[in-house]
């Protein structure tokens, strides 16, 4: 999951929440603008996101999503015996 954060007003955007249905957004201080644009019809990717700034660069970082695996199952796989 990619987080785009404005360092002026601390507004955070999650890239997965945006698509062609909500294709534009601004942070609270209007420093950052997110725009989602469609790609050509023969592409596997349906859209891409661009980030514009006025005064301060955005802070963009990734957060790993943990797999929802049962801890007991994970231990069995690692140890290899009961």
N, C-alpha and C positions, 0 to 999 in steps of 0.2 A: 504494500500500500504506500503510495507516495503522498507526502504532506507538503503543502506549499504554504509558507508562513510569512506574513508581513512583519518585519522587525520594528516597524513604527507603532502599530496598533495591536500587535499580537493576534490578529485574525488568522485562523488556520483553515485551509481548504483541503479536502480529501479528493484526490483526482477521480476516484471511483464513483463519486456522487454526481459527476457532471457528464453530460452527453449531449446529443443533438436536441433532446427535449428541454434542456435548460442550458443553453449554449453561451451564456455570458453572466459574469458576476464581478462585483467590486468588493474590496475590503472596506472596513469602516472609515478609514482615513483617505480612501480613494487613491492610494499609492499603487496598489496592484489591480490589474484587470485580467481576468481569465476569459478566454474565448475558445470555444470548441467549433471546429470547422469540419465539414464533410470532406471525404476523399472521393476519388473517382469511383464509378459504379463497379468496375472490374477488380477492385482491390479487396483483399480479405479484411483489411482494417477499414472500419466504417467512418472513423473520425480521428482527428488529432487535436491536442490542446496546445494553445500558445499562452504564454504569460508575459504581460507587459508591465513595466513599472515606470513611475514618474520621478521619484526622488531616491529611493533606497532599493538595492537589489533584494529580491526575495530569497528566503532561506528554503531550500528544497532538500528534503531528506526522505529516506525509505524506512519503513517499519516492517519487520518481518511478521507475518501472521503465523502463529503457532498452529501446528496440525492438531486436530482434536482426536488424539489417540489415547486410548486407555493406558494408564501407567503400568498396570499389570501386564498387559499384552506387550508393551515395550520391553519390560524386564525379561520376559520369556524369550523374546527374539534375541536379546543381547546375550543372555547367559547360555542358552542352547540346551539346558537341561532343567528338570523339575526338582 
